[in-house]
Amino acid sequence: MINRPRLLAEFFELTRIDSPTKSERQIADILKERLKTLNMTVTEDQAGIVIGGNCGNVFAYLKGTLPESPIVLLSAHMDTVDPCIGIEPMLQNGLITSNGSTILGADDKSGIASILEALRTIQESDIPHGDIQVIFSVAEEGGLNGSKNIDTTWLKADFGFILDTGGQPGIIILEAPGQDRINVTIQGKASHAGAAPEDGISAIVVAAKAISSMQTGRIDEETTSNIGTIKGGRATNIVAERVEITCETRSRNLEKMERLTAQMCETFKLCVAEAGATAEIEVLRLYDPFKLDEKSQIARLSAQATQAAGLTAIFGPTGGGSDANYYNHYGVPSVVVGTGMQKSHTTEECIEEEDLYNTAKLVVEIIKAVASVKRSDPS
């Protein structure tokens, strides 16, 4: 049923459209027109204004032929990480890559292309279905800022399937971590590093002592922390009076994440106080974790669809966040679906051609699986 040449051509076209985070206007306008040709009602929210971008989240809605079926949400994000300007996709021996100077953009245009192809397929093949809602979000990379600022009054779905994780089609993510961002500014005291170093308080040294006292990296199977950036100092002959540090903590267990965040903040405070420096510490909750049971209805529907597509369902957790974190927070049970993307966020990013086709096939089967139950049916 999937039109493979059409899907491949559209994926190549979409990857060539520049769409860095907060600059998704061009691809959004193209997608809005394509969704309209699929007889969908298309709107755009004001998230772009809130986050300082040039585009909001794109919503589309298709009335179903089975009004008693649940409403299904299909979602992917439009933005891509750097380097993402001038992407030139290449196909060789069944593997799609960039030319090596940029990312490919399979994260997440493999999701977008698969959703569009699935929508065309169900209409061309007259496949019965319930109402379908599509959301193409902005600014997912770097903090889920599009879904965080989504207009939730437009969110109508009963179940969500977010096409945005690595690994082969059939991977179904039921559990993902939350994330805290920790911004720290340490203020020491400047002095001449050669003539009077004892008169200064090096903010860099204070930061180093604090960081060396912390647990970082893998804490346990569901918890991590990382020191992301350090910026400070003016010259080698000046004791550095200021340093800025960004950190993060993640865990699929909210209590663990909050405890780790508190421990890192306390370590900074203690080291600053011992040195006679001062610090400003800001903690931002980027998103909460979510966890769905393998016996839940959405997990069973996922398994049903995966089997129907001729794939193997593999349930598991992930260490990264996605828009599913917010959709679950808003009360829409949502899983993250593997699209075959590999080595995301690098210039080695790639996707198997066959995985692209299998993902679109899986989306068709997801629509059919959700349509096979009634909204009031708890089974």
Secondary structure, DSSP 8 states (H G I E B T S, - for coil): ---HHHHHHHHHHHHTS--BTT--HHHHHHHHHHHHHTT-EEEE-SHHHHHT-S---EEEEE--S-TTS--EEEEEE--B-SS-TT---EEETTEEE--SSS---HHHHHHHHHHHHHHHHHHHTT-----EEEEEES--TTT-HHHHT--GGG---SEEEEEEESS-TTEEEEEE-EEEEEEEEEE-B--BTTT-GGG-B-HHHHHHHHHHTS--EEEETTEEEEEEEEEE-S-TTB---EEEEEEEEEESSHHHHHHHHHHHHHHHHHHHHHHT-EEEEEEEEEE--EE--TTSHHHHHHHHHHHHTT---EEEE-SS--HHHHHHHTT--EEEEE--EESTTSTT-EEEHHHHHHHHHHHHHHHHHHHTS-TT---
